[in-house]
């Protein structure tokens, strides 16, 4: 979360056609990619988000999407490491711009989306979040070959429980996070994507943060990956 990280350390367009058509190269040979989201036999996974998805402050192997892929492989699912489009500080509109710049090439067998904490932190309107989140989820579905059942939406964690939030109105942060998550859950349900609620678990992470006092530790991310696993497993048709 750049806004949050700054306190500690110092636009939207929908390209559904581009996503479905697979415009842009990410080092995968087109001739090897099938409609089921495989390249050379391995299932492709795209993770979209912000600091929580990129794993601010932890090693790459500790990021929850990477740990999720490892859990899936342990259950016999041949899934590759995730392609991550995420950056610390991104809001919904900044993620949209990041997707435009990265130009991920679908289809993917699995897509995850976790975004919105920086909208809440910066005081953006929930109604604006609804429209922007819907647009992002539509893009995620397009990256999954138009199959909403391959998309997993993850709730926004509650940073208000962390040491970073000392002196802030933690109850207000919780209420606002809940309001944002109600929107995410509703939109995911309307569009047919999976929904995973990691927020209750995040509210127990006060001591499970990295050095900035804000972002989750690898152990906390492991708990998130375990929560996401059943829905991801189902999304992959297992």
Rosetta blueprint (number, residue, H / E / L):
1 X L
2 X H
3 X H
4 X H
5 X H
6 X H
7 X H
8 X H
9 X H
10 X L
11 X L
12 X L
13 X L
14 X L
15 X L
16 X H
17 X H
18 X H
19 X H
20 X H
21 X H
22 X L
23 X L
24 X L
25 X L
26 X L
27 X L
28 X L
29 X L
30 X H
31 X H
32 X H
33 X E
34 X L
35 X L
36 X L
37 X L
38 X E
39 X E
40 X L
41 X L
42 X E
43 X E
44 X L
45 X E
46 X E
47 X E
48 X E
49 X E
50 X L
51 X H
52 X H
53 X H
54 X H
55 X L
56 X L
57 X L
58 X L
59 X L
60 X H
61 X H
62 X H
63 X L
64 X H
65 X H
66 X H
67 X H
68 X H
69 X H
70 X H
71 X H
72 X H
73 X H
74 X H
75 X L
76 X L
77 X L
78 X L
79 X E
80 X L
81 X L
82 X L
83 X E
84 X E
85 X E
86 X E
87 X L
88 X L
89 X L
90 X L
91 X L
92 X H
93 X H
94 X H
95 X H
96 X H
97 X H
98 X H
99 X H
100 X H
101 X H
102 X H
103 X L
104 X L
105 X L
106 X L
107 X L
108 X L
109 X L
110 X E
111 X E
112 X E
113 X E
114 X E
115 X L
116 X L
117 X H
118 X H
119 X H
120 X H
121 X H
122 X L
123 X L
124 X L
125 X L
126 X H
127 X H
128 X H
129 X H
130 X H
131 X H
132 X H
133 X H
134 X H
135 X H
136 X H
137 X H
138 X H
139 X H
140 X H
141 X H
142 X H
143 X H
144 X L
145 X L
146 X L
147 X L
148 X H
149 X H
150 X H
151 X E
152 X E
153 X E
154 X E
155 X L
156 X L
157 X L
158 X L
159 X H
160 X H
161 X H
162 X L
163 X H
164 X H
165 X H
166 X L
167 X L
168 X L
169 X L
170 X H
171 X H
172 X H
173 X H
174 X H
175 X H
176 X H
177 X H
178 X H
179 X H
180 X H
181 X H
182 X H
183 X H
184 X H
185 X H
186 X H
187 X H
188 X H
189 X H
190 X H
191 X H
192 X L
193 X L
194 X E
195 X E
196 X E
197 X L
198 X L
199 X H
200 X H
201 X H
202 X H
203 X L
204 X L
205 X L
206 X L
207 X L
208 X L
209 X E
210 X L
211 X L
212 X L
213 X L
214 X L
215 X L
216 X E
217 X L
218 X H
219 X H
220 X H
221 X H
222 X H
223 X H
224 X H
225 X H
226 X H
227 X H
228 X H
229 X H
230 X H
231 X H
232 X H
233 X H
234 X H
235 X H
236 X L
237 X L
238 X L
